[in-house]
């Protein structure tokens, strides 16, 4: 499966999508208009190794809810991601059984190299 979970209104996500120059066989899911399902999140977690790896600590809500001063379990991370889309670190790029999470230069470059190598 080739899929990208992103936010259509996020300029960083849009820049990365443009940079990756994805073929038409990629499914793009705007997580604001089409919520992530439990099954989708569990699949991402199985590839990422934890829900925490998928969780964005840069989210505005993370700061507003003062979550940094709480001890969060894997169950909490899963709950928050399902509860509100801003808690998912974006974009999440799935290429078969490989996952790329977030927008750091290192992650984007690794995704680009992987995608180019299988094209």
C-alpha positions as CSV (number, residue, x, y, z in Angstrom):
1,X,0.0,0.0,0.0
2,X,1.2,3.5,-0.9
3,X,-0.5,6.1,1.3
4,X,0.2,9.5,2.7
5,X,-1.7,10.9,5.8
6,X,-1.4,14.7,5.7
7,X,-3.2,17.9,6.3
8,X,-4.3,19.7,3.2
9,X,-4.1,23.1,4.9
10,X,-0.5,22.6,6.1
11,X,2.0,24.3,3.9
12,X,4.8,22.1,5.1
13,X,2.8,18.9,4.1
14,X,2.1,20.4,0.7
15,X,5.7,21.4,0.1
16,X,6.8,17.9,1.0
17,X,4.2,16.3,-1.3
18,X,5.4,18.5,-4.1
19,X,9.0,17.6,-3.4
20,X,8.4,13.9,-3.3
21,X,6.6,14.0,-6.7
22,X,4.4,11.0,-5.9
23,X,2.9,8.9,-8.7
24,X,-0.8,8.5,-9.0
25,X,-0.8,5.1,-7.2
26,X,-0.4,6.9,-3.9
27,X,-3.6,7.5,-1.9
28,X,-3.6,10.9,-0.1
29,X,-5.8,11.1,3.0
30,X,-6.5,14.6,4.4
31,X,-6.8,13.7,8.1
32,X,-8.9,16.7,8.8
33,X,-11.7,15.8,6.4
34,X,-11.3,12.0,6.6
35,X,-10.4,10.9,10.2
36,X,-7.9,8.2,10.9
37,X,-9.6,4.9,11.8
38,X,-8.5,2.7,14.7
39,X,-7.4,0.1,12.1
40,X,-5.3,2.6,10.2
41,X,-3.6,3.9,13.3
42,X,-2.9,0.3,14.5
43,X,-1.3,-0.5,11.1
44,X,0.9,2.7,11.4
45,X,1.8,1.7,15.0
46,X,2.8,-1.8,13.8
47,X,5.3,-0.3,11.3
48,X,6.5,2.6,13.6
49,X,6.9,0.4,16.7
50,X,4.9,2.7,19.0
51,X,2.1,5.2,19.2
52,X,4.5,7.7,20.7
53,X,6.6,7.7,17.5
54,X,3.5,8.9,15.6
55,X,2.6,11.5,18.2
56,X,3.3,15.2,17.6
57,X,4.6,17.0,20.7
58,X,4.7,20.2,18.6
59,X,0.9,20.3,18.4
60,X,-0.7,23.5,19.8
61,X,-3.2,21.3,21.8
62,X,-0.2,19.4,23.4
63,X,0.9,22.7,24.9
64,X,-2.7,23.9,25.7
65,X,-3.6,20.7,27.5
66,X,-0.3,20.7,29.4
67,X,0.4,17.1,28.3
68,X,4.2,17.6,28.5
69,X,3.8,17.6,32.3
70,X,1.9,14.4,32.4
71,X,3.1,10.8,32.0
72,X,1.5,9.5,28.9
73,X,1.2,5.8,28.1
74,X,1.0,4.2,24.7
75,X,-2.8,3.9,25.3
76,X,-2.9,7.7,25.9
77,X,-0.9,8.5,22.7
78,X,-3.3,6.3,20.7
79,X,-6.3,7.9,22.4
80,X,-5.1,11.5,21.7
81,X,-4.2,10.8,18.0
82,X,-7.7,9.3,17.4
83,X,-9.4,12.1,19.3
84,X,-7.8,15.0,17.4
85,X,-5.9,14.9,14.1
86,X,-3.4,17.5,15.2
87,X,-1.7,14.9,17.5
88,X,-0.5,12.9,14.5
89,X,3.0,13.9,13.4
90,X,2.6,14.8,9.8
91,X,3.0,13.7,7.1
92,X,3.0,10.0,7.6
93,X,4.1,8.3,4.4
94,X,3.5,4.5,3.9
95,X,5.3,2.7,1.1
96,X,4.4,-1.0,1.4
97,X,5.9,-2.0,4.8
98,X,8.0,1.1,5.3
99,X,6.9,4.1,7.2
100,X,8.2,7.7,7.2
101,X,6.9,10.0,10.0
102,X,7.1,13.7,10.2
103,X,8.7,16.6,8.3
104,X,12.3,16.7,9.3
105,X,14.8,17.0,6.5
106,X,16.3,13.6,7.3
107,X,12.9,11.9,7.2
108,X,11.8,13.6,4.0
109,X,15.2,12.8,2.3
110,X,14.9,9.1,3.4
111,X,11.4,8.9,2.0
112,X,12.4,10.5,-1.3
113,X,15.4,8.1,-1.7
114,X,13.2,5.1,-0.9
115,X,10.4,6.2,-3.3
116,X,12.9,7.0,-6.1
117,X,14.6,3.6,-5.6
118,X,11.3,1.6,-6.2
119,X,10.0,3.8,-9.0
